[in-house]
Structures are given as structure tokens and as C-alpha cells.
């Protein structure tokens, strides 16, 4: 099993993304240089979020034998 992803964010992000949509958005960008927090914050802003947007993305690695 591959590692998982955790998204810790202020309510500004959740005003424009559902839980499932945010996870899907992050997973699609894990291999990009600026994956995660920066990308999803900008997308939330572009969607018109009027609130502050703070995001931290944590990527968990799988077991060493599975990498």
C-alpha cells in the first residue's frame, strides 16, 4: 500500500473544496514540483474564497519494503 495524504486547512479552503475534492486535487499533483498546499490555496483563491486560506499537506510514505 502506498502512503496517504493528510490536509490540514483553515475554513477558507473548505468554503471552496469538499473533503473528497481536496484529496483528489492533491493526489493528482503529488509529482509536480509545487504540489499540495501552494496549488490548492491558489485554486481556492481563484474560485473566489473571500476568507483567509491556510493549508498544510502531509504526505505519508509507505513501508520501506514496499517502496
N, C-alpha and C positions, 0 to 999 in steps of 0.2 A: 504494500500500500504506500502510495506517495504521501508526502507531508500535506498538512492542511493550511488553511489561511484563517486568520482572525482579523477582524476590522473593528477598531475602537474609534468611535467618532462622536462628535457633538451632534446635537439635534439638527443643525443646519444641513448635514448630509442626508439625514433621514427624512427631511422635508421633500427631497427630490429623488431619493432612491428607496426601493423596498429592500429588505434584507437579502432576498434571493437575487435581485438585480445587481446589488452592490457586489456580492460574492462572484457572480458571473462576470461582471465588468473587470474585477481584479484578476480573476483566473485567466481571462483572455489576454492579459497584459503582463503576466509574470516574467516573460522572456524579454520584454522591452527594457531599455536602459533606465527609464524613469517610471517603471511600473508602480502601480499602487497608489499611495497617498496623493502624490502630485497630480496624477492623471484624473483620479476620481474627484478631487477638490475642484480642479478646473472644470470638469464636466458638470458638477453640481452648480458651480457659478454660472456656466453657460446656460443651464436650464432655468436660471432666474432665481436662485436661492437668495432671499433677502437677509438671511441670518448669517452669523459667523459660521465658518466651516473649518473644523479641526479634525484631522484624520491621522491615525497610525495604523499601518498594516504590518502584521506579523506573519511571516512565512515559516512554517514548521517543516523541518526536514524529516524524511522517512528514516527508518532504521539503517544503520551503516551497511548491513549486509544486503540491503535492497537498493542501494544507490548505484 
